[in-house]
Amino acid sequence: MRVIVAGAVAWTDVGAVRRELAKLPPGSVVVHGDCPGADAIAGRVAAELGLAVEAMAKNAADRTRFGREAWKGLNERMLATGAALVLVFHAAFERSKGSKHVAELAERASVEVRVFSA
């Protein structure tokens, strides 16, 4: 199962990320946006759990297309990898930009989204 983990750069709750990643089936791949906070925690925890990790970063094409909102291109590319689930860790999800964007993209693509705020 391919799973995108997204969330706040200020996210520090390792336990919440560990709890959700531990529920994934063996052989799952955790895809994240290679940022501090939720992404970094997910990468570290997934590796500890023996899951494959794919860290993706904003690239030149994202910056050309979206400028200061290059994260939109990253979100599109992460979703295009064939994710079956998106886990979002963000204490202020409704006010977020990137986390909310990836969740909305996923929902439009009929990909399950689970949001954790605490």
N, CA, C and O atoms as a GROMACS GRO file, in nm:
protein
  472
    1MET      N    1   0.085  -0.118   0.000
    1MET     CA    2   0.000   0.000   0.000
    1MET      C    3   0.090   0.124   0.000
    1MET      O    4   0.183   0.134   0.080
    2ARG      N    5   0.061   0.218  -0.088
    2ARG     CA    6   0.133   0.345  -0.092
    2ARG      C    7   0.054   0.446  -0.010
    2ARG      O    8  -0.066   0.464  -0.031
    3VAL      N    9   0.123   0.511   0.082
    3VAL     CA   10   0.059   0.604   0.174
    3VAL      C   11   0.137   0.736   0.174
    3VAL      O   12   0.258   0.736   0.191
    4ILE      N   13   0.066   0.846   0.155
    4ILE     CA   14   0.127   0.978   0.166
    4ILE      C   15   0.109   1.025   0.310
    4ILE      O   16  -0.001   1.017   0.365
    5VAL      N   17   0.216   1.073   0.369
    5VAL     CA   18   0.207   1.139   0.499
    5VAL      C   19   0.240   1.286   0.476
    5VAL      O   20   0.343   1.320   0.419
    6ALA      N   21   0.150   1.371   0.521
    6ALA     CA   22   0.167   1.516   0.508
    6ALA      C   23   0.133   1.579   0.642
    6ALA      O   24   0.075   1.515   0.729
    7GLY      N   25   0.171   1.705   0.658
    7GLY     CA   26   0.134   1.773   0.781
    7GLY      C   27   0.218   1.894   0.810
    7GLY      O   28   0.297   1.940   0.728
    8ALA      N   29   0.200   1.943   0.929
    8ALA     CA   30   0.263   2.067   0.973
    8ALA      C   31   0.412   2.050   0.998
    8ALA      O   32   0.456   1.946   1.047
    9VAL      N   33   0.488   2.153   0.963
    9VAL     CA   34   0.631   2.152   0.996
    9VAL      C   35   0.650   2.163   1.147
    9VAL      O   36   0.757   2.129   1.199
   10ALA      N   37   0.549   2.212   1.217
   10ALA     CA   38   0.556   2.226   1.363
   10ALA      C   39   0.509   2.099   1.436
   10ALA      O   40   0.511   2.096   1.559
   11TRP      N   41   0.468   1.995   1.362
   11TRP     CA   42   0.418   1.872   1.425
   11TRP      C   43   0.530   1.803   1.501
   11TRP      O   44   0.639   1.784   1.448
   12THR      N   45   0.503   1.765   1.627
   12THR     CA   46   0.606   1.699   1.709
   12THR      C   47   0.558   1.568   1.771
   12THR      O   48   0.635   1.501   1.839
   13ASP      N   49   0.434   1.531   1.750
   13ASP     CA   50   0.376   1.413   1.814
   13ASP      C   51   0.418   1.285   1.742
   13ASP      O   52   0.347   1.234   1.655
   14VAL      N   53   0.534   1.235   1.780
   14VAL     CA   54   0.588   1.113   1.720
   14VAL      C   55   0.493   0.996   1.745
   14VAL      O   56   0.474   0.911   1.658
   15GLY      N   57   0.434   0.991   1.864
   15GLY     CA   58   0.345   0.881   1.900
   15GLY      C   59   0.226   0.867   1.807
   15GLY      O   60   0.188   0.756   1.771
   16ALA      N   61   0.168   0.979   1.767
   16ALA     CA   62   0.052   0.974   1.676
   16ALA      C   63   0.093   0.918   1.540
   16ALA      O   64   0.021   0.837   1.482
   17VAL      N   65   0.207   0.962   1.491
   17VAL     CA   66   0.255   0.913   1.361
   17VAL      C   67   0.288   0.764   1.373
   17VAL      O   68   0.248   0.686   1.286
   18ARG      N   69   0.358   0.725   1.477
   18ARG     CA   70   0.393   0.584   1.497
   18ARG      C   71   0.266   0.497   1.505
   18ARG      O   72   0.260   0.391   1.443
   19ARG      N   73   0.167   0.542   1.581
   19ARG     CA   74   0.041   0.466   1.596
   19ARG      C   75  -0.022   0.439   1.460
   19ARG      O   76  -0.066   0.327   1.434
   20GLU      N   77  -0.028   0.540   1.375
   20GLU     CA   78  -0.095   0.523   1.245
   20GLU      C   79  -0.010   0.442   1.147
   20GLU      O   80  -0.064   0.359   1.074
   21LEU      N   81   0.119   0.466   1.145
   21LEU     CA   82   0.204   0.390   1.053
   21LEU      C   83   0.213   0.243   1.094
   21LEU      O   84   0.227   0.156   1.008
   22ALA      N   85   0.204   0.215   1.222
   22ALA     CA   86   0.209   0.076   1.269
   22ALA      C   87   0.087  -0.004   1.222
   22ALA      O   88   0.091  -0.127   1.222
   23LYS      N   89  -0.019   0.063   1.184
   23LYS     CA   90  -0.140  -0.004   1.135
   23LYS      C   91  -0.129  -0.046   0.988
   23LYS      O   92  -0.212  -0.122   0.939
   24LEU      N   93  -0.027   0.004   0.918
   24LEU     CA   94  -0.015  -0.024   0.775
   24LEU      C   95   0.030  -0.168   0.753
   24LEU      O   96   0.103  -0.224   0.834
   25PRO      N   97  -0.013  -0.226   0.642
   25PRO     CA   98   0.028  -0.364   0.613
   25PRO      C   99   0.177  -0.372   0.579
   25PRO      O  100   0.234  -0.276   0.528
   26PRO      N  101   0.239  -0.486   0.606
   26PRO     CA  102   0.379  -0.505   0.568
   26PRO      C  103   0.397  -0.476   0.419
   26PRO      O  104   0.309  -0.504   0.338
   27GLY      N  105   0.511  -0.420   0.385
   27GLY     CA  106   0.539  -0.388   0.246
   27GLY      C  107   0.487  -0.253   0.202
   27GLY      O  108   0.505  -0.215   0.086
   28SER      N  109   0.424  -0.180   0.292
   28SER     CA  110   0.372  -0.048   0.258
   28SER      C  111   0.488   0.047   0.228
   28SER      O  112   0.600   0.029   0.277
   29VAL      N  113   0.457   0.148   0.147
   29VAL     CA  114   0.553   0.251   0.111
   29VAL      C  115   0.499   0.384   0.163
   29VAL      O  116   0.387   0.422   0.131
   30VAL      N  117   0.580   0.453   0.241
   30VAL     CA  118   0.542   0.583   0.295
   30VAL      C  119   0.608   0.690   0.210
   30VAL      O  120   0.730   0.697   0.200
   31VAL      N  121   0.525   0.775   0.150
   31VAL     CA  122   0.571   0.885   0.066
   31VAL      C  123   0.550   1.014   0.144
   31VAL      O  124   0.443   1.036   0.202
   32HIS      N  125   0.652   1.099   0.147
   32HIS     CA  126   0.635   1.227   0.216
   32HIS      C  127   0.710   1.337   0.144
   32HIS      O  128   0.792   1.310   0.055
   33GLY      N  129   0.682   1.461   0.181
   33GLY     CA  130   0.734   1.578   0.112
   33GLY      C  131   0.869   1.627   0.159
   33GLY      O  132   0.907   1.739   0.124
   34ASP      N  133   0.942   1.550   0.235
   34ASP     CA  134   1.078   1.581   0.276
   34ASP      C  135   1.093   1.718   0.342
   34ASP      O  136   1.184   1.795   0.310
   35CYS      N  137   1.002   1.747   0.435
   35CYS     CA  138   1.005   1.872   0.513
   35CYS      C  139   1.020   1.836   0.661
   35CYS      O  140   0.998   1.721   0.700
   36PRO      N  141   1.056   1.934   0.742
   36PRO     CA  142   1.060   1.907   0.887
   36PRO      C  143   0.920   1.876   0.940
   36PRO      O  144   0.821   1.890   0.867
   37GLY      N  145   0.912   1.836   1.063
   37GLY     CA  146   0.784   1.811   1.128
   37GLY      C  147   0.726   1.676   1.091
   37GLY      O  148   0.795   1.575   1.098
   38ALA      N  149   0.599   1.675   1.052
   38ALA     CA  150   0.529   1.550   1.025
   38ALA      C  151   0.599   1.464   0.920
   38ALA      O  152   0.608   1.342   0.936
   39ASP      N  153   0.648   1.526   0.814
   39ASP     CA  154   0.714   1.451   0.708
   39ASP      C  155   0.839   1.380   0.760
   39ASP      O  156   0.857   1.260   0.740
   40ALA      N  157   0.925   1.455   0.827
   40ALA     CA  158   1.050   1.398   0.879
   40ALA      C  159   1.022   1.288   0.981
   40ALA      O  160   1.087   1.183   0.980
   41ILE      N  161   0.925   1.311   1.067
   41ILE     CA  162   0.888   1.210   1.166
   41ILE      C  163   0.841   1.084   1.096
   41ILE      O  164   0.881   0.973   1.132
   42ALA      N  165   0.755   1.100   0.995
   42ALA     CA  166   0.702   0.985   0.922
   42ALA      C  167   0.814   0.906   0.855
   42ALA      O  168   0.813   0.783   0.859
   43GLY      N  169   0.909   0.974   0.796
   43GLY     CA  170   1.020   0.905   0.731
   43GLY      C  171   1.101   0.823   0.830
   43GLY      O  172   1.136   0.708   0.804
   44ARG      N  173   1.129   0.884   0.943
   44ARG     CA  174   1.209   0.817   1.047
   44ARG      C  175   1.134   0.697   1.106
   44ARG      O  176   1.190   0.588   1.119
   45VAL      N  177   1.007   0.718   1.141
   45VAL     CA  178   0.927   0.612   1.204
   45VAL      C  179   0.902   0.498   1.104
   45VAL      O  180   0.912   0.381   1.140
   46ALA      N  181   0.870   0.532   0.980
   46ALA     CA  182   0.846   0.428   0.880
   46ALA      C  183   0.970   0.340   0.864
   46ALA      O  184   0.958   0.218   0.856
   47ALA      N  185   1.087   0.401   0.858
   47ALA     CA  186   1.211   0.324   0.847
   47ALA      C  187   1.230   0.234   0.968
   47ALA      O  188   1.269   0.118   0.955
   48GLU      N  189   1.201   0.287   1.088
   48GLU     CA  190   1.212   0.206   1.210
   48GLU      C  191   1.119   0.086   1.206
   48GLU      O  192   1.151  -0.021   1.259
   49LEU      N  193   1.003   0.104   1.144
   49LEU     CA  194   0.904  -0.003   1.136
   49LEU      C  195   0.930  -0.099   1.019
   49LEU      O  196   0.856  -0.195   0.999
   50GLY      N  197   1.034  -0.072   0.943
   50GLY     CA  198   1.068  -0.159   0.831
   50GLY      C  199   0.989  -0.132   0.705
   50GLY      O  200   0.986  -0.216   0.615
   51LEU      N  201   0.926  -0.015   0.697
   51LEU     CA  202   0.850   0.022   0.578
   51LEU      C  203   0.942   0.097   0.482
   51LEU      O  204   1.037   0.162   0.524
   52ALA      N  205   0.913   0.087   0.354
   52ALA     CA  206   0.988   0.162   0.254
   52ALA      C  207   0.948   0.310   0.265
   52ALA      O  208   0.834   0.342   0.296
   53VAL      N  209   1.044   0.397   0.238
   53VAL     CA  210   1.021   0.541   0.247
   53VAL      C  211   1.064   0.607   0.117
   53VAL      O  212   1.172   0.581   0.065
   54GLU      N  213   0.977   0.693   0.064
   54GLU     CA  214   1.011   0.774  -0.053
   54GLU      C  215   0.992   0.920  -0.015
   54GLU      O  216   0.880   0.968   0.001
   55ALA      N  217   1.104   0.990   0.000
   55ALA     CA  218   1.099   1.134   0.029
   55ALA      C  219   1.103   1.208  -0.103
   55ALA      O  220   1.195   1.190  -0.183
   56MET      N  221   1.004   1.291  -0.126
   56MET     CA  222   0.998   1.370  -0.248
   56MET      C  223   1.011   1.518  -0.211
   56MET      O  224   0.961   1.561  -0.107
   57ALA      N  225   1.078   1.594  -0.295
   57ALA     CA  226   1.099   1.736  -0.267
   57ALA      C  227   1.045   1.821  -0.382
   57ALA      O  228   1.027   1.773  -0.494
   58LYS      N  229   1.020   1.947  -0.352
   58LYS     CA  230   0.982   2.042  -0.457
   58LYS      C  231   1.097   2.047  -0.556
   58LYS      O  232   1.214   2.039  -0.518
   59ASN      N  233   1.064   2.060  -0.684
   59ASN     CA  234   1.168   2.065  -0.785
   59ASN      C  235   1.153   2.190  -0.873
   59ASN      O  236   1.062   2.271  -0.853
   60ALA      N  237   1.242   2.205  -0.968
   60ALA     CA  238   1.242   2.323  -1.054
   60ALA      C  239   1.111   2.336  -1.131
   60ALA      O  240   1.061   2.448  -1.148
   61ALA      N  241   1.056   2.226  -1.178
   61ALA     CA  242   0.930   2.232  -1.252
   61ALA      C  243   0.816   2.281  -1.163
   61ALA      O  244   0.730   2.357  -1.207
   62ASP      N  245   0.816   2.238  -1.036
   62ASP     CA  246   0.715   2.285  -0.942
   62ASP      C  247   0.728   2.436  -0.924
   62ASP      O  248   0.627   2.508  -0.922
   63ARG      N  249   0.851   2.484  -0.911
   63ARG     CA  250   0.875   2.627  -0.889
   63ARG      C  251   0.838   2.709  -1.013
   63ARG      O  252   0.784   2.819  -1.001
   64THR      N  253   0.867   2.655  -1.130
   64THR     CA  254   0.832   2.726  -1.254
   64THR      C  255   0.681   2.737  -1.269
   64THR      O  256   0.629   2.842  -1.306
   65ARG      N  257   0.613   2.630  -1.240
   65ARG     CA  258   0.467   2.625  -1.259
   65ARG      C  259   0.392   2.703  -1.151
   65ARG      O  260   0.295   2.772  -1.181
   66PHE      N  261   0.437   2.692  -1.024
   66PHE     CA  262   0.359   2.747  -0.914
   66PHE      C  263   0.430   2.859  -0.837
   66PHE      O  264   0.369   2.920  -0.749
   67GLY      N  265   0.554   2.887  -0.868
   67GLY     CA  266   0.626   2.992  -0.797
   67GLY      C  267   0.638   2.963  -0.648
   67GLY      O  268   0.684   2.856  -0.608
   68ARG      N  269   0.595   3.059  -0.567
   68ARG     CA  270   0.605   3.045  -0.421
   68ARG      C  271   0.517   2.933  -0.366
   68ARG      O  272   0.534   2.890  -0.252
   69GLU      N  273   0.424   2.886  -0.446
   69GLU     CA  274   0.337   2.776  -0.404
   69GLU      C  275   0.381   2.644  -0.470
   69GLU      O  276   0.297   2.562  -0.508
   70ALA      N  277   0.511   2.626  -0.483
   70ALA     CA  278   0.566   2.505  -0.546
   70ALA      C  279   0.520   2.378  -0.479
   70ALA      O  280   0.519   2.271  -0.540
   71TRP      N  281   0.480   2.388  -0.352
   71TRP     CA  282   0.429   2.271  -0.280
   71TRP      C  283   0.308   2.210  -0.349
   71TRP      O  284   0.279   2.092  -0.333
   72LYS      N  285   0.234   2.292  -0.427
   72LYS     CA  286   0.119   2.237  -0.500
   72LYS      C  287   0.165   2.133  -0.601
   72LYS      O  288   0.103   2.028  -0.616
   73GLY      N  289   0.274   2.161  -0.671
   73GLY     CA  290   0.328   2.065  -0.767
   73GLY      C  291   0.376   1.939  -0.698
   73GLY      O  292   0.354   1.828  -0.745
   74LEU      N  293   0.443   1.957  -0.584
   74LEU     CA  294   0.489   1.842  -0.506
   74LEU      C  295   0.370   1.757  -0.464
   74LEU      O  296   0.374   1.635  -0.477
   75ASN      N  297   0.265   1.819  -0.414
   75ASN     CA  298   0.145   1.744  -0.373
   75ASN      C  299   0.087   1.666  -0.490
   75ASN      O  300   0.049   1.550  -0.475
   76GLU      N  301   0.080   1.729  -0.607
   76GLU     CA  302   0.027   1.660  -0.725
   76GLU      C  303   0.113   1.540  -0.761
   76GLU      O  304   0.061   1.432  -0.791
   77ARG      N  305   0.246   1.559  -0.757
   77ARG     CA  306   0.336   1.449  -0.792
   77ARG      C  307   0.329   1.335  -0.691
   77ARG      O  308   0.332   1.218  -0.728
   78MET      N  309   0.320   1.370  -0.562
   78MET     CA  310   0.308   1.263  -0.461
   78MET      C  311   0.182   1.182  -0.484
   78MET      O  312   0.185   1.059  -0.478
   79LEU      N  313   0.072   1.249  -0.511
   79LEU     CA  314  -0.054   1.178  -0.533
   79LEU      C  315  -0.048   1.094  -0.661
   79LEU      O  316  -0.108   0.986  -0.667
   80ALA      N  317   0.022   1.141  -0.760
   80ALA     CA  318   0.034   1.068  -0.887
   80ALA      C  319   0.114   0.940  -0.874
   80ALA      O  320   0.115   0.860  -0.968
   81THR      N  321   0.180   0.918  -0.762
   81THR     CA  322   0.256   0.794  -0.743
   81THR      C  323   0.166   0.675  -0.714
   81THR      O  324   0.213   0.562  -0.703
   82GLY      N  325   0.036   0.700  -0.703
   82GLY     CA  326  -0.057   0.590  -0.684
   82GLY      C  327  -0.094   0.562  -0.540
   82GLY      O  328  -0.123   0.448  -0.504
   83ALA      N  329  -0.093   0.664  -0.458
   83ALA     CA  330  -0.126   0.647  -0.316
   83ALA      C  331  -0.269   0.598  -0.298
   83ALA      O  332  -0.360   0.640  -0.369
   84ALA      N  333  -0.286   0.509  -0.201
   84ALA     CA  334  -0.419   0.458  -0.166
   84ALA      C  335  -0.474   0.525  -0.041
   84ALA      O  336  -0.592   0.512  -0.010
   85LEU      N  337  -0.388   0.599   0.031
   85LEU     CA  338  -0.426   0.659   0.157
   85LEU      C  339  -0.340   0.782   0.181
   85LEU      O  340  -0.221   0.784   0.147
   86VAL      N  341  -0.401   0.886   0.240
   86VAL     CA  342  -0.327   1.005   0.280
   86VAL      C  343  -0.351   1.026   0.429
   86VAL      O  344  -0.465   1.036   0.474
   87LEU      N  345  -0.242   1.033   0.505
   87LEU     CA  346  -0.248   1.062   0.647
   87LEU      C  347  -0.197   1.204   0.668
   87LEU      O  348  -0.085   1.236   0.628
   88VAL      N  349  -0.279   1.289   0.730
   88VAL     CA  350  -0.241   1.429   0.752
   88VAL      C  351  -0.233   1.454   0.902
   88VAL      O  352  -0.327   1.426   0.976
   89PHE      N  353  -0.119   1.508   0.946
   89PHE     CA  354  -0.098   1.541   1.086
   89PHE      C  355  -0.080   1.693   1.097
   89PHE      O  356   0.027   1.745   1.066
   90HIS      N  357  -0.184   1.761   1.141
   90HIS     CA  358  -0.180   1.908   1.145
   90HIS      C  359  -0.277   1.958   1.251
   90HIS      O  360  -0.397   1.933   1.241
   91ALA      N  361  -0.227   2.029   1.351
   91ALA     CA  362  -0.310   2.078   1.461
   91ALA      C  363  -0.410   2.184   1.416
   91ALA      O  364  -0.514   2.202   1.480
   92ALA      N  365  -0.380   2.255   1.308
   92ALA     CA  366  -0.469   2.360   1.258
   92ALA      C  367  -0.503   2.332   1.112
   92ALA      O  368  -0.486   2.418   1.025
   93PHE      N  369  -0.550   2.212   1.085
   93PHE     CA  370  -0.574   2.166   0.948
   93PHE      C  371  -0.659   2.263   0.867
   93PHE      O  372  -0.626   2.292   0.752
   94GLU      N  373  -0.766   2.313   0.923
   94GLU     CA  374  -0.856   2.401   0.848
   94GLU      C  375  -0.789   2.529   0.802
   94GLU      O  376  -0.832   2.590   0.704
   95ARG      N  377  -0.683   2.571   0.871
   95ARG     CA  378  -0.611   2.693   0.832
   95ARG      C  379  -0.485   2.662   0.752
   95ARG      O  380  -0.413   2.753   0.711
   96SER      N  381  -0.458   2.535   0.730
   96SER     CA  382  -0.336   2.497   0.658
   96SER      C  383  -0.351   2.523   0.509
   96SER      O  384  -0.462   2.536   0.457
   97LYS      N  385  -0.240   2.530   0.443
   97LYS     CA  386  -0.240   2.545   0.297
   97LYS      C  387  -0.201   2.413   0.231
   97LYS      O  388  -0.283   2.351   0.163
   98GLY      N  389  -0.077   2.371   0.252
   98GLY     CA  390  -0.028   2.251   0.185
   98GLY      C  391  -0.100   2.124   0.226
   98GLY      O  392  -0.136   2.042   0.142
   99SER      N  393  -0.122   2.108   0.356
   99SER     CA  394  -0.189   1.987   0.405
   99SER      C  395  -0.332   1.979   0.354
   99SER      O  396  -0.379   1.874   0.312
  100LYS      N  397  -0.399   2.091   0.359
  100LYS     CA  398  -0.538   2.095   0.312
  100LYS      C  399  -0.543   2.070   0.161
  100LYS      O  400  -0.634   2.003   0.111
  101HIS      N  401  -0.446   2.124   0.089
  101HIS     CA  402  -0.441   2.106  -0.056
  101HIS      C  403  -0.425   1.959  -0.093
  101HIS      O  404  -0.498   1.909  -0.178
  102VAL      N  405  -0.329   1.889  -0.030
  102VAL     CA  406  -0.309   1.749  -0.065
  102VAL      C  407  -0.432   1.667  -0.027
  102VAL      O  408  -0.468   1.573  -0.099
  103ALA      N  409  -0.498   1.700   0.084
  103ALA     CA  410  -0.620   1.629   0.123
  103ALA      C  411  -0.731   1.651   0.021
  103ALA      O  412  -0.802   1.557  -0.014
  104GLU      N  413  -0.745   1.773  -0.026
  104GLU     CA  414  -0.850   1.802  -0.126
  104GLU      C  415  -0.822   1.731  -0.257
  104GLU      O  416  -0.913   1.676  -0.320
  105LEU      N  417  -0.695   1.732  -0.300
  105LEU     CA  418  -0.658   1.660  -0.422
  105LEU      C  419  -0.691   1.512  -0.408
  105LEU      O  420  -0.747   1.451  -0.500
  106ALA      N  421  -0.656   1.454  -0.295
  106ALA     CA  422  -0.681   1.312  -0.271
  106ALA      C  423  -0.830   1.281  -0.273
  106ALA      O  424  -0.873   1.184  -0.335
  107GLU      N  425  -0.908   1.362  -0.205
  107GLU     CA  426  -1.052   1.338  -0.201
  107GLU      C  427  -1.112   1.345  -0.341
  107GLU      O  428  -1.199   1.264  -0.375
  108ARG      N  429  -1.067   1.440  -0.422
  108ARG     CA  430  -1.118   1.449  -0.560
  108ARG      C  431  -1.079   1.326  -0.641
  108ARG      O  432  -1.149   1.289  -0.735
  109ALA      N  433  -0.968   1.263  -0.605
  109ALA     CA  434  -0.922   1.141  -0.674
  109ALA      C  435  -0.976   1.014  -0.609
  109ALA      O  436  -0.934   0.904  -0.645
  110SER      N  437  -1.068   1.029  -0.514
  110SER     CA  438  -1.128   0.916  -0.442
  110SER      C  439  -1.025   0.836  -0.362
  110SER      O  440  -1.036   0.714  -0.350
  111VAL      N  441  -0.924   0.906  -0.309
  111VAL     CA  442  -0.824   0.844  -0.221
  111VAL      C  443  -0.865   0.877  -0.078
  111VAL      O  444  -0.896   0.992  -0.047
  112GLU      N  445  -0.864   0.778   0.008
  112GLU     CA  446  -0.901   0.798   0.147
  112GLU      C  447  -0.805   0.895   0.216
  112GLU      O  448  -0.684   0.888   0.197
  113VAL      N  449  -0.862   0.986   0.297
  113VAL     CA  450  -0.784   1.082   0.372
  113VAL      C  451  -0.823   1.070   0.520
  113VAL      O  452  -0.940   1.066   0.554
  114ARG      N  453  -0.720   1.066   0.605
  114ARG     CA  454  -0.743   1.067   0.751
  114ARG      C  455  -0.663   1.184   0.808
  114ARG      O  456  -0.542   1.195   0.786
  115VAL      N  457  -0.732   1.269   0.883
  115VAL     CA  458  -0.669   1.389   0.941
  115VAL      C  459  -0.659   1.371   1.092
  115VAL      O  460  -0.755   1.332   1.158
  116PHE      N  461  -0.540   1.401   1.145
  116PHE     CA  462  -0.514   1.392   1.288
  116PHE      C  463  -0.470   1.530   1.336
  116PHE      O  464  -0.373   1.586   1.284
  117SER      N  465  -0.541   1.582   1.435
  117SER     CA  466  -0.510   1.718   1.481
  117SER      C  467  -0.449   1.721   1.619
  117SER      O  468  -0.408   1.827   1.666
  118ALA      N  469  -0.442   1.610   1.686
  118ALA     CA  470  -0.380   1.607   1.819
  118ALA      C  471  -0.328   1.468   1.849
  118ALA      O  472  -0.272   1.446   1.957
   0.00000   0.00000   0.00000
